Amino acid sequence: MEQKSPNGENVPICKMYDDPEFNNLNDILHSMDEFIMTKRTLAIFKESKTIPYEIRKAKVIRKEKLFGLFKIQKSYDYYELFFPDLGAEKCYAWIDFDKSEIYAIDKSERKIKIKSHRQKLDLIQENKSNNTSKYTFEAKKIVFGKNFDFEIDFFKIPLYSWGEYVSERLKNKLQKSKITDIGFAHDKEQLGKMWQPHYPIIEFTE
């Protein structure tokens, strides 16, 4: 991913692999922290209820054969959709910490149950300021309380999970529109073993 600034505006430039197996112009192109997507995909997210996001125009560059002889670079208009972690702050209030299984683990491997988001933030700050106190964190299960917003279509809880969560409504819209290169996992067992520790079990209070 590169940045170009025509007329003072930063435009992400996404250069695709020069390999037919990996350079399809899908509706969603993934990068490290954001989504690069087509206009029709962006329209679906705009009409859905999500956590706050940022949008920028983007360019996708792909090498293509000209007359079957040599390759030239062609440019396509896309959009960058980015969900900043700060936009997920309200999502932490939905967590029922008493029912969840979230722990801090100290140097002696003693587990300390996290009872609030504030406690987690305090321990993170302690890690930064105190060389003698170092905690690692583990989230086995996240239980959302009765205050969970069931109207939300896309959210994340980055301090507790690597996951990005979508509603059945948004999932159905994307599938009905035949949006390409997007997949969904209903539970962590559908993920690779190396990813599973970073995706807690998700439950909801009845």
Salt bridges, closest charged atoms under 4 A:
GLU2 OE2 - LYS15 NZ 3.51
ASP18 OD1 - LYS71 NZ 2.73
ASP27 OD2 - ARG40 NH2 2.83
GLU47 OE2 - LYS173 NZ 3.92
GLU64 OE2 - ARG62 NH2 2.92
GLU64 OE1 - LYS74 NZ 3.99
ASP77 OD1 - LYS59 NZ 2.37
GLU80 OE1 - ARG56 NE 2.80
ASP85 OD1 - LYS156 NZ 2.92
GLU101 OE2 - LYS141 NZ 3.65
ASP106 OD2 - ARG110 NE 3.05
ASP122 OD1 - ARG118 NE 3.19
GLU138 OE1 - LYS111 NZ 2.93
ASP149 OD2 - LYS49 NZ 2.67
ASP153 OD1 - ARG169 NE 2.92
GLU203 OE1 - LYS141 NZ 3.78
